[in-house]
Amino acid sequence: MAEGSREKRTFFDKFSVGVHTGIDIGGAMPLSISDALGSDDKVNVTPRVRPAIGLSLTKHFNDRWSLSLESFYRFVGLDITTRVQEQIFVDREEDVWVAFRGTAHMEMAFPMFEFALYGRYAFENFGGRVILGAFYSRNVNPRFIAEPRKGMLFGVIDGRPNFNDPGGIISPDDPFTQDFSDAMSRWDLGILVGYEQRLFFPQLFISGRLAMGFNDIFHPDSRYLAFKMQHVRASLALSYHFR
């Protein structure tokens, strides 16, 4: 019995279960900010911060290398107010492309379940580990609303604004709200990189990560913006690993 117990302990020493909590800051972003704004105008961005929670199972190959399978519930959101020069989008009521110049507000929110697989490499004597892996996420009731609040609408010719074809004046009393939430894609696939550092106890870590998705936030057959947007977010988490 004693020998069997030693074998059992040796087997489970190769694995650990982690519990995680943290926050995420980020949202859906164009590959180039100038695609969205048309110039280098100022942008006022307010992150929506909510707690994230997760669990992980880690296989330890040796003192340096390990592999983790992780599940997380995250909430990523932004409120953006900016002055745009030529934001092009589809007027969903008229089903035509229009361009807007003026002050606009955008609201986006992405509750999601994320599943990640990543490897770790631990540095000797520092208590730190680098992280590299991939993730798959499922969005739950994503929200994306664009609201031009003050400015002018113009026609679009060959994908460019036609400033000789004014389409109307937008005022704060009658904003031009466009809700694209029903056109959002429900999945994403991407890469993540990060670093985690041991804190006061051998099982306690703090980590920072950067994740970038490859999938456009809109369905392929629901293109309402003139540019592609992808998920980009930074995460800060506190983790405890049971071994």
C-alpha positions in Angstrom: 0.0 0.0 0.0 2.8 2.4 0.8 4.4 1.8 -2.5 1.1 2.3 -4.4 0.5 5.6 -2.5 4.0 6.9 -3.5 3.2 6.1 -7.1 -0.1 8.0 -6.9 1.5 11.0 -5.4 4.2 11.0 -8.1 1.6 10.9 -10.9 -0.4 13.8 -9.6 2.7 15.9 -9.0 2.9 16.1 -12.8 -0.4 18.1 -12.9 -1.9 21.2 -11.3 -5.3 22.8 -11.3 -5.4 26.6 -11.4 -8.1 29.1 -10.5 -7.9 32.5 -12.0 -9.4 36.0 -11.7 -8.6 39.2 -13.4 -9.7 42.0 -15.8 -9.6 42.6 -19.5 -9.1 45.8 -21.4 -9.7 46.0 -25.1 -12.3 45.5 -27.8 -12.8 45.3 -31.5 -10.3 47.4 -33.4 -9.4 48.1 -37.1 -6.0 47.0 -38.3 -5.3 50.7 -38.9 -6.9 53.5 -36.8 -6.9 55.7 -39.9 -9.3 53.2 -41.5 -11.9 54.1 -38.9 -11.3 57.8 -38.5 -9.9 58.9 -41.9 -7.3 61.0 -40.1 -5.3 61.3 -36.9 -8.1 62.8 -34.9 -8.3 62.5 -31.2 -10.2 59.6 -29.7 -11.7 59.3 -26.2 -11.7 55.7 -25.2 -13.3 54.4 -22.0 -12.9 50.7 -21.2 -15.7 48.7 -19.6 -14.0 46.7 -17.0 -15.6 43.6 -15.5 -14.1 40.7 -13.5 -13.0 37.6 -15.5 -12.9 34.1 -13.9 -11.3 30.9 -15.1 -10.0 27.4 -14.5 -7.0 25.6 -15.9 -5.4 22.1 -16.0 -1.6 22.1 -16.4 0.7 19.2 -17.4 4.2 19.7 -16.0 6.9 18.0 -18.1 9.8 19.2 -16.0 10.9 22.3 -14.0 11.0 24.4 -17.1 8.2 23.3 -19.5 4.5 22.9 -19.0 1.3 22.9 -21.1 -2.0 24.3 -20.0 -5.6 23.9 -21.0 -7.7 26.8 -19.8 -11.3 28.0 -19.8 -12.4 31.6 -19.0 -15.4 33.8 -18.9 -14.5 37.3 -20.0 -16.2 40.6 -20.7 -14.5 43.0 -23.1 -16.1 46.4 -23.9 -15.3 49.9 -24.9 -17.1 53.3 -25.2 -15.5 55.5 -27.9 -16.2 59.1 -28.7 -14.3 60.7 -31.6 -14.3 63.3 -34.3 -14.2 61.4 -37.7 -13.4 62.7 -41.1 -14.8 60.0 -43.4 -16.3 57.1 -41.6 -18.1 54.9 -44.1 -20.8 52.5 -43.2 -24.2 51.1 -44.4 -27.4 52.9 -43.5 -29.4 49.9 -42.5 -32.7 51.6 -43.0 -32.0 52.6 -46.6 -29.5 49.8 -47.3 -27.0 52.1 -48.9 -23.4 53.1 -48.2 -23.0 56.5 -46.6 -20.1 58.5 -45.2 -20.2 60.6 -42.1 -18.0 63.6 -41.0 -18.4 64.9 -37.5 -18.6 63.7 -33.9 -19.6 60.0 -33.3 -20.0 57.6 -30.4 -19.5 53.9 -30.5 -20.4 51.3 -28.0 -19.2 47.7 -28.0 -19.5 44.8 -25.6 -18.3 41.2 -26.0 -19.2 38.8 -23.2 -17.4 35.5 -24.1 -16.3 32.1 -23.1 -12.7 31.5 -24.0 -10.8 28.2 -24.3 -7.0 28.4 -24.5 -4.1 26.0 -25.0 -0.7 27.4 -24.3 2.8 26.4 -23.3 5.0 27.9 -20.6 8.7 28.2 -20.2 10.0 29.0 -16.7 13.2 31.0 -16.1 15.5 29.6 -13.5 15.9 31.6 -10.3 13.5 34.4 -11.3 10.1 32.7 -10.7 8.9 34.0 -14.0 7.4 32.1 -17.0 6.7 33.2 -20.6 3.4 32.1 -22.2 2.6 31.4 -25.9 -0.5 29.7 -27.2 -3.8 30.0 -29.0 -7.4 30.5 -28.0 -11.0 29.9 -29.3 -13.8 32.0 -28.0 -17.6 32.1 -28.2 -19.3 35.5 -27.9 -22.5 35.6 -26.0 -24.9 38.4 -27.1 -22.3 40.8 -28.5 -23.2 44.4 -28.8 -22.0 47.0 -31.3 -23.7 50.4 -31.8 -22.5 53.3 -33.9 -24.1 56.7 -33.2 -23.1 59.7 -35.3 -24.2 62.6 -33.1 -23.3 65.8 -34.8 -22.1 66.3 -38.4 -23.1 65.6 -41.9 -23.8 62.6 -44.1 -22.5 62.2 -47.6 -22.9 59.8 -50.5 -20.3 57.2 -51.4 -18.8 56.6 -54.9 -16.4 53.7 -55.6 -15.8 53.2 -51.9 -14.9 56.8 -51.2 -16.9 59.7 -49.7 -18.5 62.1 -52.2 -18.4 65.4 -50.4 -20.3 67.0 -53.3 -23.3 64.9 -52.4 -24.5 65.9 -49.0 -27.1 63.5 -47.5 -28.3 65.4 -44.5 -27.3 67.0 -41.2 -27.0 65.0 -37.9 -27.7 66.9 -34.7 -27.6 65.8 -31.0 -31.4 66.1 -30.8 -31.8 63.5 -33.6 -28.7 61.2 -33.6 -28.3 58.7 -36.5 -28.1 55.5 -34.4 -27.0 52.3 -36.2 -27.3 49.0 -34.2 -25.1 46.3 -35.8 -25.4 43.8 -32.9 -27.4 41.2 -34.9 -24.6 41.1 -37.6 -21.8 40.1 -35.2 -19.9 36.9 -35.5 -20.2 34.6 -32.5 -16.7 33.1 -32.6 -13.0 34.0 -32.8 -9.7 32.2 -33.1 -6.4 33.8 -32.3 -3.0 33.9 -30.5 -1.9 35.0 -27.1 1.4 35.8 -25.5 2.2 36.7 -22.0 4.4 36.6 -18.9 3.6 35.4 -15.3 5.6 36.0 -12.2 5.5 34.1 -8.9 4.4 36.2 -5.9 4.6 35.4 -2.2 3.9 31.7 -2.4 5.1 29.0 -4.8 1.5 28.5 -6.1 0.5 32.2 -6.5 1.2 34.0 -9.7 0.3 37.3 -11.4 0.2 37.4 -15.2 -0.2 39.8 -18.1 -1.3 38.7 -21.6 -2.0 40.1 -25.0 -4.5 38.3 -27.2 -5.4 39.1 -30.8 -8.1 37.4 -32.8 -8.0 36.6 -36.6 -11.8 36.6 -37.3 -13.7 39.7 -38.4 -16.2 40.7 -35.8 -19.0 40.7 -38.4 -20.5 37.8 -40.3 -18.9 37.5 -43.8 -22.3 38.2 -45.4 -23.0 41.2 -43.1 -20.5 43.8 -44.0 -21.7 47.1 -42.6 -18.3 48.9 -42.2 -15.7 49.7 -44.9 -12.9 48.1 -42.9 -12.2 44.9 -41.0 -12.3 44.8 -37.2 -10.6 42.2 -35.0 -10.5 41.5 -31.3 -7.5 42.8 -29.4 -7.3 42.8 -25.6 -4.8 42.9 -22.7 -5.4 40.9 -19.6 -4.2 41.1 -16.0 -4.8 38.0 -13.8 -4.1 36.6 -10.4 -3.7 32.8 -10.3 -3.4 30.1 -7.7 -2.2 26.6 -8.7 -3.1 23.6 -6.6 -0.4 20.9 -6.7 
